[in-house]
Amino acid sequence: MPVTVGMIGLGIMGSAMAANLVKAGFPVVGYDLLAAPRRRLAAQGGVAARSNPEVARRVRIAVTVLPSSEALESVVEEIAGVEPQELIVIEASTLPLAVKESARARLHRAGVTMLDCPISGTGAQARNKDLTVYGSGVRPAYVACVPVFEGFARAHYYLGEFGIGSKMKYVANLLVAIHNVAAAEAMVLAIKAGLDPALVLKVVGDGAGSSRMFHVRGPMMATNDYSDASMKVEVWQKDMDIIGEFATKLDCPTPLFAASAPFYTAAMAAGYAKDDTASVCAVLGEMAGVRRAARRKRGR
């Protein structure tokens, strides 16, 4: 029988990953601070725990998908407090490496092994099991987790010592930031030129100018509807800050990444904080004087 898996953090990514693990036949015990995601997990066939320590006590492998450094620090303290035996924590969030290193050391003192395994993909990709795992840390622990990775991801890679996974994720997200704005810029140019956005999506998406972001976020840009967020702008701002600080510490120039940042800030200012990052298309469209049908509002 498959190992019981814990899922701590049932947001856009965590809930989709948990659902796919249930579909793959894994018993899943999950917890989130909010009640609605816990109820959703139970409806999908998982078990809603009452706390993070309860998850740690009931599973051998736990996945953490958390929105902030503070959230990880809090979860780690709760898990370490119960000193679970032989627990492996797959830390799948995108956070500063120093924060993950501190969390790993704290869990190690409690007898828990932590892996650094950030995931590449959007919420929509997570729902379709189209994620990639950038794994790093103790190799035997990684090997033990391979069936779990295969339960929620399309691909997984063991990259080496703890922290290499996060470094790889920063590189990947740098490209996501640039490609997303590039896709939006191209779509606005097409609309300004009088082209049908749906036709642009089909034709350009089939040529050399395409990108993964063009395929993933292009449909939102074509319809001017960013309400079904697979990565909220307000959350993405955290990732942008992490990448910028990482590059600065290495004295590495990132001019295109730096050029993309103001458009995400503008999306925040324009009221798209809880919408998908594809909303940079709306920002560029307004700058270009493009008149489009009003976007559908999120139910907030």
Backbone bond lengths (Angstrom), bond angles and torsions (degrees), N, CA, C in turn:
res aa  C-N    CA-C-N  psi(-1)  N-CA   C-N-CA  omega(-1)  CA-C   N-CA-C  phi
1 M - - - 1.474 - - 1.523 109.34 -
2 P 1.350 117.62 139.17 1.462 120.25 179.80 1.523 112.21 -58.04
3 V 1.323 115.81 150.39 1.453 121.38 178.17 1.527 109.79 -65.55
4 T 1.317 117.12 147.45 1.462 120.91 175.02 1.522 109.12 -74.86
5 V 1.316 116.13 131.60 1.467 121.99 -176.20 1.525 109.89 -112.34
6 G 1.313 116.37 135.85 1.449 121.56 174.55 1.520 110.05 -96.68
7 M 1.321 117.45 142.28 1.460 121.65 175.90 1.523 107.82 -126.16
8 I 1.317 116.61 111.69 1.456 121.83 -179.66 1.526 108.35 -107.77
9 G 1.313 115.56 111.80 1.456 122.53 -172.80 1.512 108.41 105.96
10 L 1.334 116.84 103.43 1.465 121.30 -175.71 1.526 111.04 -116.20
11 G 1.334 114.70 45.96 1.452 119.92 176.13 1.521 110.75 -79.37
12 I 1.318 116.76 -152.72 1.472 121.37 -177.65 1.521 111.16 -56.11
13 M 1.323 116.52 -48.13 1.461 120.67 -177.87 1.523 111.87 -77.08
14 G 1.314 116.79 -51.81 1.459 121.17 -175.46 1.511 113.56 -59.80
15 S 1.321 117.08 -40.78 1.465 119.87 -179.29 1.522 110.97 -66.48
16 A 1.329 116.74 -39.58 1.470 120.02 178.73 1.522 110.92 -67.21
17 M 1.329 116.71 -40.84 1.464 120.46 178.23 1.519 110.98 -64.30
18 A 1.327 117.03 -41.90 1.455 121.47 178.93 1.529 110.94 -62.72
19 A 1.324 116.44 -42.31 1.463 120.84 179.80 1.526 110.96 -61.63
20 N 1.330 116.66 -40.86 1.466 119.62 179.61 1.518 111.76 -69.74
21 L 1.322 117.36 -34.28 1.461 120.23 176.66 1.521 110.47 -65.22
22 V 1.328 116.68 -40.63 1.467 120.46 176.81 1.529 109.67 -61.75
23 K 1.330 116.25 -44.90 1.466 120.36 179.20 1.522 111.52 -61.25
24 A 1.349 116.18 -32.41 1.462 120.75 -179.27 1.527 112.34 -79.60
25 G 1.324 117.07 -1.87 1.451 120.49 176.13 1.512 116.02 98.52
26 F 1.335 117.58 7.43 1.464 120.69 179.31 1.527 110.90 -84.68
27 P 1.316 118.30 135.70 1.459 119.71 167.05 1.538 107.17 -69.12
28 V 1.317 117.45 128.14 1.468 121.64 -176.28 1.519 110.28 -122.06
29 V 1.324 115.52 127.22 1.461 122.07 175.11 1.526 106.83 -114.85
30 G 1.314 117.80 120.73 1.455 119.75 -174.46 1.506 114.27 -128.98
31 Y 1.340 114.85 159.15 1.466 119.93 176.68 1.521 109.67 -145.07
32 D 1.316 114.67 143.86 1.457 123.28 173.83 1.523 106.91 -145.41
33 L 1.315 116.62 150.56 1.462 119.68 178.95 1.523 112.36 -61.80
34 L 1.341 116.30 -29.13 1.457 121.19 -179.83 1.522 110.94 -89.48
35 A 1.319 116.29 143.55 1.459 120.93 -177.41 1.525 112.91 -73.69
36 A 1.333 117.60 -36.49 1.467 120.65 -175.84 1.531 112.79 -58.22
37 P 1.347 119.36 -46.62 1.463 118.68 178.24 1.531 112.87 -64.04
38 R 1.328 116.91 -32.20 1.467 119.85 177.39 1.530 110.30 -65.79
39 R 1.320 116.10 -42.35 1.470 120.08 178.16 1.530 110.49 -64.39
40 R 1.328 116.10 -38.77 1.465 119.83 179.44 1.528 111.14 -63.76
41 L 1.330 116.30 -41.56 1.459 119.92 178.24 1.527 110.73 -61.37
42 A 1.317 116.99 -44.22 1.465 121.12 179.17 1.522 110.71 -61.19
43 A 1.342 117.02 -39.93 1.467 121.15 179.93 1.526 111.12 -66.66
44 Q 1.328 116.28 -27.80 1.464 120.83 -179.36 1.531 113.07 -83.55
45 G 1.331 116.36 -6.14 1.454 119.57 178.88 1.510 114.62 110.11
46 G 1.331 117.51 1.18 1.452 121.21 177.34 1.519 110.72 -90.62
47 V 1.320 116.39 -177.50 1.458 122.38 178.99 1.532 108.63 -115.61
48 A 1.307 116.58 125.11 1.464 121.22 178.92 1.519 109.34 -87.11
49 A 1.327 115.57 115.84 1.466 120.37 177.85 1.518 109.79 -81.22
50 R 1.321 115.87 165.95 1.463 120.48 -179.68 1.518 112.65 -96.25
51 S 1.352 116.55 -9.17 1.461 119.65 -179.23 1.524 109.57 -165.38
52 N 1.324 115.74 166.24 1.465 120.52 175.20 1.530 111.88 -66.03
53 P 1.354 119.13 -42.00 1.468 119.24 176.76 1.527 112.70 -58.51
54 E 1.335 116.56 -35.54 1.465 118.81 178.35 1.527 110.27 -63.38
55 V 1.322 116.91 -41.40 1.469 120.14 177.01 1.527 109.59 -59.21
56 A 1.332 116.37 -48.03 1.461 121.14 -177.12 1.522 112.35 -60.46
57 R 1.320 116.47 -35.65 1.469 120.54 -179.19 1.522 112.45 -73.05
58 R 1.346 116.65 -27.33 1.460 119.96 -170.58 1.527 114.54 -97.07
59 V 1.323 118.54 -7.96 1.470 119.77 -173.76 1.517 111.65 -128.45
60 R 1.325 115.42 165.42 1.462 122.35 174.50 1.523 111.20 -101.88
61 I 1.339 116.04 -26.18 1.463 121.82 178.46 1.524 108.17 -130.48
62 A 1.326 116.68 127.29 1.461 121.47 178.47 1.518 109.53 -124.66
63 V 1.320 116.39 139.10 1.461 122.54 177.63 1.522 108.38 -108.41
64 T 1.335 116.81 129.91 1.460 120.29 176.01 1.527 109.40 -111.02
65 V 1.331 115.70 125.31 1.464 122.12 177.14 1.514 106.05 -128.31
66 L 1.328 116.44 96.67 1.464 121.31 -166.94 1.527 112.46 -123.08
67 P 1.327 117.07 153.80 1.468 120.69 -172.65 1.523 116.35 -85.36
68 S 1.345 117.75 -13.73 1.460 118.19 -173.77 1.521 111.67 -155.80
69 S 1.317 114.91 164.74 1.463 120.81 176.19 1.518 110.86 -62.06
70 E 1.324 116.38 -40.25 1.465 120.90 -179.55 1.527 110.78 -62.33
71 A 1.333 116.09 -38.68 1.460 119.95 179.65 1.523 110.37 -64.95
72 L 1.339 117.13 -43.00 1.463 119.78 179.25 1.524 110.90 -64.23
73 E 1.319 116.92 -44.30 1.462 120.22 -179.55 1.525 111.16 -60.02
74 S 1.324 117.04 -40.12 1.457 121.15 179.69 1.525 110.94 -66.75
75 V 1.330 116.60 -45.57 1.457 121.28 -179.60 1.528 110.58 -62.86
76 V 1.325 116.74 -42.73 1.468 121.01 -179.08 1.522 110.79 -61.80
77 E 1.314 117.35 -42.83 1.464 120.08 178.94 1.526 111.22 -62.83
78 E 1.318 116.64 -39.61 1.465 120.39 179.44 1.527 111.02 -66.25
79 I 1.331 116.54 -43.57 1.470 120.60 179.92 1.517 110.55 -66.78
80 A 1.328 116.67 -46.33 1.461 120.45 -178.55 1.518 111.21 -61.59
81 G 1.310 116.64 -30.03 1.456 120.71 -177.61 1.515 114.32 -64.50
82 V 1.343 117.01 -24.35 1.472 119.45 -179.11 1.527 111.30 -100.13
83 E 1.351 116.89 -3.80 1.465 123.20 177.92 1.531 112.43 43.82
84 P 1.339 116.75 60.67 1.465 120.20 -179.39 1.531 111.32 -65.61
85 Q 1.302 117.75 143.01 1.454 121.74 -176.47 1.529 111.26 -87.11
86 E 1.326 115.50 132.62 1.463 123.28 173.97 1.524 113.35 58.48
87 L 1.308 117.47 29.06 1.460 121.29 178.97 1.524 110.25 -82.73
88 I 1.333 116.34 137.83 1.463 122.83 171.50 1.521 107.47 -112.31
89 V 1.311 116.93 127.94 1.466 122.05 176.91 1.524 108.83 -106.63
90 I 1.317 116.22 119.65 1.464 122.51 174.08 1.517 106.76 -91.48
91 E 1.334 117.48 103.48 1.462 120.77 -178.81 1.531 107.52 -87.84
92 A 1.343 115.94 108.18 1.462 121.25 -171.04 1.525 113.83 -107.11
93 S 1.324 118.03 6.43 1.461 121.34 -178.20 1.525 111.26 -79.30
94 T 1.331 115.33 164.48 1.464 121.36 171.92 1.521 107.38 -102.15
95 L 1.341 115.16 104.69 1.462 121.84 -175.05 1.524 109.61 -141.37
96 P 1.340 118.32 165.07 1.469 120.07 177.00 1.521 110.72 -58.35
97 L 1.311 115.95 141.16 1.464 120.57 -176.68 1.528 111.70 -61.88
98 A 1.317 117.73 -36.99 1.467 120.83 -179.73 1.532 110.91 -61.37
99 V 1.318 116.82 -36.00 1.467 121.28 178.98 1.528 109.59 -66.92
100 K 1.324 116.30 -42.22 1.472 119.55 179.29 1.530 110.90 -67.70
101 E 1.320 117.03 -38.49 1.465 120.02 178.47 1.530 110.25 -61.38
102 S 1.318 116.80 -42.45 1.459 121.42 178.87 1.524 110.64 -63.94
103 A 1.331 116.59 -41.24 1.459 121.20 179.37 1.525 110.50 -65.09
104 R 1.310 116.59 -41.55 1.467 120.69 179.30 1.523 110.64 -61.21
105 A 1.334 117.18 -44.08 1.464 121.29 -179.72 1.527 111.00 -63.70
106 R 1.334 116.32 -40.27 1.470 119.79 -179.65 1.532 110.61 -65.57
107 L 1.309 117.18 -42.84 1.458 120.52 179.94 1.529 111.42 -69.97
108 H 1.326 116.24 -34.45 1.472 119.63 178.75 1.529 110.65 -60.56
109 R 1.330 115.92 -39.52 1.466 119.84 179.11 1.528 111.73 -65.12
110 A 1.342 115.94 -22.87 1.462 121.04 179.64 1.533 111.56 -95.64
111 G 1.339 116.47 5.10 1.458 120.03 179.12 1.509 115.21 84.29
112 V 1.325 116.58 17.31 1.466 121.94 -178.32 1.526 110.06 -108.50
113 T 1.326 116.95 136.48 1.465 121.92 176.49 1.517 109.27 -94.22
114 M 1.325 116.09 128.83 1.461 120.08 178.42 1.516 109.93 -115.85
115 L 1.333 116.09 133.95 1.454 123.24 174.73 1.518 109.40 -105.87
116 D 1.317 116.43 146.92 1.460 122.36 174.03 1.522 106.92 -98.76
117 C 1.336 116.19 104.14 1.471 121.04 -173.51 1.527 111.77 -135.65
118 P 1.326 118.61 64.52 1.467 118.42 178.06 1.522 110.71 -61.72
119 I 1.316 115.81 154.31 1.455 120.94 -177.23 1.520 110.58 -113.08
120 S 1.319 115.67 142.54 1.452 121.75 177.93 1.516 109.11 -105.14
121 G 1.321 116.15 125.81 1.458 121.05 -179.96 1.512 110.83 146.31
122 T 1.313 116.48 162.38 1.455 122.57 179.06 1.524 109.86 -95.36
123 G 1.321 116.17 176.20 1.448 119.91 176.83 1.517 112.00 -61.88
124 A 1.340 116.13 -39.16 1.468 119.90 177.82 1.523 110.46 -63.45
125 Q 1.321 116.48 -40.71 1.455 119.87 177.41 1.526 110.80 -66.21
126 A 1.333 116.34 -36.42 1.463 119.91 178.43 1.521 110.58 -61.87
127 R 1.336 116.64 -40.78 1.467 120.02 179.10 1.524 111.07 -62.46
128 N 1.331 116.21 -33.36 1.464 121.36 -178.45 1.528 113.01 -92.80
129 K 1.327 116.56 11.26 1.471 122.16 -179.31 1.526 110.53 57.79
130 D 1.330 115.99 39.30 1.462 122.33 -177.23 1.529 109.87 -112.25
131 L 1.325 116.23 49.43 1.461 121.70 -179.69 1.524 110.55 -107.89
132 T 1.333 114.98 158.14 1.463 121.15 173.40 1.523 108.16 -122.71
133 V 1.318 116.32 133.34 1.462 122.41 -179.70 1.517 109.69 -100.22
134 Y 1.337 116.24 127.14 1.464 121.92 175.07 1.532 107.22 -100.72
135 G 1.320 116.61 92.40 1.451 121.28 -171.89 1.517 114.37 -89.74
136 S 1.329 115.87 139.82 1.469 120.39 175.30 1.521 109.28 -154.48
137 G 1.325 114.70 151.55 1.456 120.59 -178.16 1.509 110.76 130.86
138 V 1.319 116.51 -159.11 1.464 121.72 -178.21 1.525 109.69 -62.45
139 R 1.330 116.23 120.39 1.466 119.43 -172.71 1.536 114.33 -61.26
140 P 1.352 120.32 -45.00 1.466 118.91 179.01 1.533 112.71 -57.02
141 A 1.331 116.48 -36.38 1.469 119.83 178.04 1.527 110.06 -67.59
142 Y 1.321 116.09 -39.90 1.468 120.16 177.07 1.528 110.54 -60.52
143 V 1.325 116.00 -46.35 1.468 120.41 -179.60 1.531 110.61 -59.89
144 A 1.326 116.57 -39.87 1.461 120.62 179.15 1.530 111.65 -63.44
145 C 1.326 116.40 -25.46 1.465 121.11 -177.12 1.529 113.68 -92.86
146 V 1.326 117.94 -5.20 1.469 120.70 -176.59 1.529 112.78 -53.63
147 P 1.337 120.27 -45.23 1.468 118.52 178.34 1.530 113.01 -59.07
148 V 1.323 116.36 -33.97 1.463 120.02 178.53 1.525 110.26 -69.08
149 F 1.334 116.56 -44.92 1.464 119.54 176.76 1.523 110.46 -55.35
150 E 1.315 115.72 -44.20 1.459 120.27 -177.50 1.519 112.14 -70.40
151 G 1.331 116.55 -14.09 1.454 120.41 176.36 1.511 113.68 -79.75
152 F 1.344 118.01 -23.42 1.468 118.95 -178.95 1.524 114.34 -127.36
153 A 1.341 118.75 -3.90 1.465 120.77 -175.21 1.523 112.10 -127.28
154 R 1.316 114.79 155.57 1.468 121.41 175.51 1.510 111.34 -78.92
155 A 1.342 116.41 -34.53 1.461 121.01 -177.60 1.521 110.02 -148.82
156 H 1.319 115.73 154.86 1.463 120.17 175.84 1.528 108.45 -146.80
157 Y 1.334 115.17 147.84 1.458 121.25 -177.21 1.523 109.79 -133.78
158 Y 1.337 115.49 134.19 1.458 119.08 171.46 1.526 106.96 -92.45
159 L 1.328 116.83 119.88 1.459 121.33 -171.35 1.526 114.29 -105.82
160 G 1.333 117.46 -13.56 1.460 119.17 178.91 1.514 112.82 130.03
161 E 1.319 115.85 -147.22 1.460 121.06 -173.57 1.518 112.09 -65.08
162 F 1.333 114.24 158.24 1.458 122.14 -178.12 1.534 110.77 -50.49
163 G 1.324 116.18 130.62 1.460 121.98 177.87 1.507 114.22 108.13
164 I 1.333 117.18 -24.76 1.466 119.24 -179.79 1.530 109.57 -66.70
165 G 1.327 116.34 -32.75 1.454 119.45 177.70 1.521 111.84 -58.92
166 S 1.324 116.54 -45.23 1.470 120.10 179.63 1.527 111.63 -65.53
167 K 1.321 116.03 -40.60 1.465 118.80 178.44 1.525 111.26 -60.31
168 M 1.335 115.62 -41.73 1.462 119.62 177.85 1.521 110.92 -63.95
169 K 1.332 116.01 -38.58 1.473 119.80 179.83 1.523 111.29 -65.23
170 Y 1.331 117.44 -37.07 1.464 119.47 177.99 1.524 110.58 -62.32
171 V 1.319 116.21 -40.70 1.468 120.70 178.31 1.533 109.91 -63.59
172 A 1.329 116.00 -45.71 1.464 120.31 -179.76 1.525 111.43 -62.15
173 N 1.334 116.74 -43.50 1.457 119.81 -177.90 1.522 112.76 -70.99
174 L 1.325 117.06 -27.72 1.455 119.66 173.51 1.528 109.41 -59.18
175 L 1.338 116.03 -44.62 1.461 120.19 178.97 1.526 111.38 -66.78
176 V 1.326 117.27 -38.24 1.465 120.87 177.94 1.525 110.33 -60.29
177 A 1.327 116.49 -44.52 1.465 120.98 -179.42 1.523 111.27 -59.07
178 I 1.319 115.58 -44.84 1.472 120.77 -177.98 1.525 111.32 -71.99
179 H 1.346 116.96 -47.56 1.466 121.04 -176.80 1.519 112.06 -64.45
180 N 1.332 117.54 -33.83 1.457 120.64 179.00 1.530 110.82 -65.27
181 V 1.324 116.71 -46.19 1.472 120.17 177.86 1.523 110.38 -66.68
182 A 1.335 117.22 -38.18 1.466 120.82 178.78 1.531 110.42 -62.43
183 A 1.339 116.37 -42.13 1.464 120.04 178.56 1.527 110.33 -62.90
184 A 1.328 116.36 -41.83 1.465 120.66 179.35 1.529 110.91 -64.85
185 E 1.310 116.21 -42.16 1.465 120.35 179.56 1.527 110.80 -61.44
186 A 1.328 116.24 -43.42 1.463 120.63 179.33 1.527 111.08 -64.88
187 M 1.334 116.69 -41.37 1.459 120.00 -179.40 1.524 111.53 -65.28
188 V 1.329 116.82 -40.09 1.468 120.05 178.38 1.522 110.68 -65.77
189 L 1.330 117.38 -40.56 1.466 120.35 176.58 1.526 110.25 -60.18
190 A 1.315 116.63 -43.06 1.461 120.82 -179.79 1.520 111.55 -62.36
191 I 1.344 116.31 -44.75 1.465 120.57 -179.42 1.525 110.44 -66.16
192 K 1.322 116.34 -41.00 1.472 120.96 178.58 1.530 110.83 -61.95
193 A 1.344 115.67 -31.06 1.467 120.89 179.97 1.522 112.46 -83.99
194 G 1.340 116.65 -0.32 1.451 120.40 176.76 1.516 115.21 88.76
195 L 1.315 117.07 13.28 1.465 120.41 179.16 1.526 111.25 -83.30
196 D 1.310 115.50 150.59 1.459 121.92 177.61 1.530 108.98 -74.76
197 P 1.348 118.98 119.95 1.471 121.09 -177.85 1.518 113.56 -55.51
198 A 1.338 117.57 -38.87 1.462 120.73 179.68 1.526 110.86 -64.40
199 L 1.319 116.16 -38.95 1.466 120.18 178.91 1.525 110.25 -69.58
200 V 1.314 117.00 -38.89 1.472 121.47 176.72 1.524 110.01 -59.87
201 L 1.317 115.20 -44.42 1.458 120.16 -179.79 1.529 110.74 -59.06
202 K 1.310 116.52 -42.69 1.459 121.25 -178.27 1.524 112.20 -71.52
203 V 1.311 117.32 -47.42 1.462 121.20 -172.19 1.528 112.00 -77.87
204 V 1.322 117.22 -50.10 1.463 120.55 179.28 1.527 110.42 -65.81
205 G 1.332 116.09 -36.21 1.459 119.93 179.13 1.513 113.37 -64.20
206 D 1.314 116.80 -16.80 1.468 121.47 -179.65 1.519 112.35 -100.17
207 G 1.340 116.26 7.20 1.463 119.45 -176.62 1.515 113.44 -121.34
208 A 1.331 114.61 -171.83 1.468 121.26 -175.49 1.523 112.92 -67.69
209 G 1.321 117.89 -19.10 1.455 120.61 -178.28 1.515 113.90 -84.57
210 S 1.310 117.06 0.74 1.461 119.99 -177.27 1.524 111.57 -75.54
211 S 1.339 115.35 168.41 1.464 122.54 174.44 1.518 107.12 -155.13
212 R 1.318 116.65 167.42 1.460 118.97 178.62 1.522 110.46 -62.50
213 M 1.326 117.16 -37.86 1.461 120.03 179.20 1.524 111.29 -67.76
214 F 1.328 116.92 -32.31 1.463 119.64 177.45 1.524 109.79 -63.69
215 H 1.333 116.64 -38.51 1.463 121.07 179.09 1.524 111.84 -74.46
216 V 1.329 116.51 -40.32 1.471 120.27 -175.65 1.522 112.00 -76.34
217 R 1.335 117.06 -43.08 1.468 119.95 -174.03 1.527 113.44 -107.80
218 G 1.321 116.47 -12.93 1.460 119.48 177.67 1.519 114.04 -55.60
219 P 1.357 119.00 -41.02 1.463 118.75 179.51 1.526 113.47 -59.80
220 M 1.332 117.96 -36.62 1.464 120.81 176.97 1.520 110.20 -66.83
221 M 1.336 115.48 -41.15 1.462 120.01 179.60 1.520 110.82 -65.23
222 A 1.337 116.85 -37.69 1.462 120.89 -178.71 1.527 111.71 -66.48
223 T 1.325 116.74 -35.33 1.471 120.39 -178.95 1.524 113.05 -95.36
224 N 1.334 116.46 -8.04 1.465 122.10 -178.43 1.526 111.53 60.48
225 D 1.341 116.16 36.26 1.462 121.53 179.11 1.526 108.17 -129.18
226 Y 1.332 116.23 113.89 1.466 121.77 -174.05 1.528 111.81 -115.23
227 S 1.329 115.80 17.44 1.463 120.50 -171.27 1.528 113.62 -74.93
228 D 1.339 117.71 -28.70 1.472 120.28 179.71 1.526 107.77 -86.52
229 A 1.320 116.16 75.64 1.468 121.56 -170.52 1.524 112.55 -70.76
230 S 1.330 115.73 126.07 1.462 120.76 171.63 1.530 109.98 -99.21
231 M 1.315 116.95 -15.61 1.467 124.53 169.75 1.517 107.08 -153.62
232 K 1.320 116.18 109.88 1.455 120.33 -178.10 1.527 110.50 -70.70
233 V 1.323 115.90 144.23 1.459 120.77 179.76 1.523 110.98 -57.55
234 E 1.327 117.73 -40.79 1.456 120.30 -177.76 1.525 112.29 -65.07
235 V 1.315 117.60 -31.51 1.465 121.42 176.88 1.527 110.03 -77.63
236 W 1.314 116.27 -38.68 1.465 121.04 -179.71 1.521 111.55 -62.29
237 Q 1.301 117.90 -30.69 1.465 120.95 178.51 1.532 110.65 -57.61
238 K 1.338 115.97 -36.78 1.464 120.95 177.70 1.521 110.50 -62.70
239 D 1.334 116.46 -43.81 1.470 120.74 179.02 1.524 111.12 -64.37
240 M 1.318 116.57 -39.69 1.476 120.53 179.44 1.527 110.42 -61.35
241 D 1.320 116.41 -42.54 1.465 120.56 179.70 1.528 111.19 -63.68
242 I 1.331 116.57 -41.50 1.463 120.85 -179.54 1.520 110.98 -62.35
243 I 1.325 116.59 -45.73 1.470 120.79 -179.40 1.528 110.24 -63.95
244 G 1.334 116.13 -44.72 1.461 119.68 -179.55 1.515 112.23 -60.30
245 E 1.323 116.89 -44.22 1.465 120.70 179.55 1.523 111.48 -66.43
246 F 1.322 116.92 -38.36 1.457 121.67 179.12 1.534 110.59 -62.82
247 A 1.323 117.00 -46.23 1.464 121.45 179.99 1.526 111.22 -66.25
248 T 1.315 116.24 -38.32 1.470 120.38 -179.86 1.519 111.27 -63.64
249 K 1.340 116.65 -41.75 1.459 120.43 179.44 1.529 111.77 -63.19
250 L 1.325 116.48 -28.07 1.462 121.11 179.46 1.533 112.16 -91.59
251 D 1.340 116.90 1.45 1.471 121.44 -175.89 1.521 110.57 53.45
252 C 1.330 115.56 42.66 1.467 121.06 -178.21 1.531 109.68 -107.58
253 P 1.323 118.14 121.32 1.467 120.08 179.63 1.530 110.75 -70.31
254 T 1.323 115.84 137.25 1.471 121.56 177.16 1.534 108.43 -135.15
255 P 1.324 117.54 66.54 1.468 120.56 -172.87 1.525 114.69 -62.89
256 L 1.323 118.36 -39.41 1.458 119.33 -179.49 1.526 111.25 -71.22
257 F 1.323 116.19 -38.22 1.464 120.15 175.91 1.532 109.46 -61.94
258 A 1.329 116.37 -45.47 1.469 120.63 179.36 1.526 110.89 -61.50
259 A 1.330 116.59 -36.59 1.463 119.91 -179.46 1.529 111.76 -69.86
260 S 1.328 117.01 -25.86 1.470 119.49 -179.03 1.528 112.48 -79.68
261 A 1.319 117.39 -26.18 1.460 121.75 -172.59 1.538 114.66 -57.05
262 P 1.348 119.97 -43.26 1.463 119.26 -177.08 1.529 114.43 -60.65
263 F 1.306 117.32 -25.86 1.465 119.48 -178.64 1.534 111.73 -73.58
264 Y 1.326 116.44 -32.18 1.460 119.45 174.57 1.531 110.15 -71.55
265 T 1.338 116.39 -38.04 1.463 120.24 176.45 1.525 110.15 -63.48
266 A 1.331 116.00 -40.53 1.463 120.48 178.65 1.524 111.06 -65.01
267 A 1.333 117.08 -35.79 1.465 120.66 177.63 1.527 109.92 -63.69
268 M 1.332 116.34 -40.22 1.464 120.42 176.20 1.527 109.87 -59.81
269 A 1.320 116.07 -48.08 1.460 121.30 -177.21 1.522 112.00 -65.08
270 A 1.335 116.75 -28.52 1.465 121.05 -178.01 1.527 112.58 -85.07
271 G 1.333 117.24 2.67 1.459 119.83 176.03 1.514 115.79 95.56
272 Y 1.334 116.73 15.37 1.471 120.60 -178.07 1.530 112.68 -99.59
273 A 1.315 118.25 19.03 1.467 121.67 -174.26 1.524 113.20 -52.53
274 K 1.324 116.96 -40.93 1.460 120.71 -176.89 1.521 112.96 -98.03
275 D 1.314 116.19 6.73 1.457 121.20 176.41 1.522 110.25 -95.38
276 D 1.325 115.60 173.72 1.457 120.30 -179.32 1.525 111.18 -70.31
277 T 1.336 115.31 153.61 1.466 120.13 179.96 1.532 112.32 -64.59
278 A 1.330 117.30 -14.07 1.466 120.10 174.09 1.520 111.50 -60.43
279 S 1.341 116.66 -14.96 1.466 121.51 -179.40 1.523 113.09 -64.54
280 V 1.334 118.37 -8.92 1.468 118.86 172.90 1.526 109.66 -60.13
281 C 1.337 116.70 -22.28 1.464 120.55 176.47 1.524 110.82 -64.26
282 A 1.330 116.45 -39.75 1.462 120.26 178.27 1.524 110.75 -65.44
283 V 1.342 115.80 -38.35 1.466 120.86 178.51 1.522 110.19 -62.69
284 L 1.326 116.42 -48.24 1.464 120.44 179.57 1.527 110.87 -66.18
285 G 1.331 116.28 -34.99 1.455 119.85 178.86 1.521 112.00 -63.27
286 E 1.326 116.31 -42.06 1.462 119.90 178.00 1.526 110.95 -64.76
287 M 1.334 116.00 -38.07 1.465 119.85 177.55 1.526 111.11 -63.47
288 A 1.343 115.52 -33.53 1.464 120.56 -178.15 1.524 112.48 -85.75
289 G 1.333 116.74 -5.13 1.465 119.98 -178.97 1.516 112.64 75.58
290 V 1.320 116.74 24.85 1.458 121.17 179.53 1.516 109.57 -80.01
291 R 1.322 117.00 127.11 1.461 121.58 179.14 1.530 108.68 -99.57
292 R 1.320 116.20 119.70 1.457 120.88 -179.09 1.523 109.78 -132.01
293 A 1.310 116.71 162.07 1.458 120.76 177.20 1.518 109.11 -59.16
294 A 1.340 116.23 142.48 1.464 120.59 -178.30 1.520 110.36 -58.52
295 R 1.311 114.93 138.38 1.462 119.40 178.63 1.517 110.03 -67.73
296 R 1.332 116.19 151.48 1.451 120.30 175.79 1.511 109.23 -73.04
297 K 1.307 116.22 138.26 1.457 121.21 -176.34 1.514 111.18 -81.79
298 R 1.326 114.85 145.38 1.450 119.94 174.04 1.523 109.18 -69.48
299 G 1.333 115.22 147.87 1.467 118.93 173.64 1.506 108.81 -81.97
300 R 1.302 119.46 98.68 1.471 121.71 -175.34 1.523 109.49 -106.43
